[in-house]
Amino acid sequence: MIEYWREAVSESLESVGVEATVTQINEIAKDIKISVDCMGMATGEEFIPNPADTEIEQLKKEIQTEKEMAERKLSLVVKRYARSRGLEENDIYINREGDFCRM
């Protein structure tokens, strides 16, 4: 990444007629890179939450809540079915087609 900044500094200096040694260009490039790396902190930009990230987290929570509700409902259905057949919950399961099956 520093190569990008070296080239940018070199071209900028050349465009305004300023001569600099390779060492000077390297030092200026390093300083600019550090400044750019710190820019988000200086402007507060890195502390502003990304709306997409916030929405993703909210959707993940909603999915998890729905999954937990579905698991509770399934457990209740299995309990009721087992009770109605005089079986233990652990003796039955629901296959991929949605049919109750005995273990």
Secondary structure, DSSP 8 states (H G I E B T S, - for coil): -HHHHHHHHHHHHHHTT----HHHHHHHHHHHHHHHHHHHHHHTGGGS--HHHHHHHHHHHHHHHHHHHHHHHHHHHHHHHHHHHT--GGGEEE-TTS-EEE-
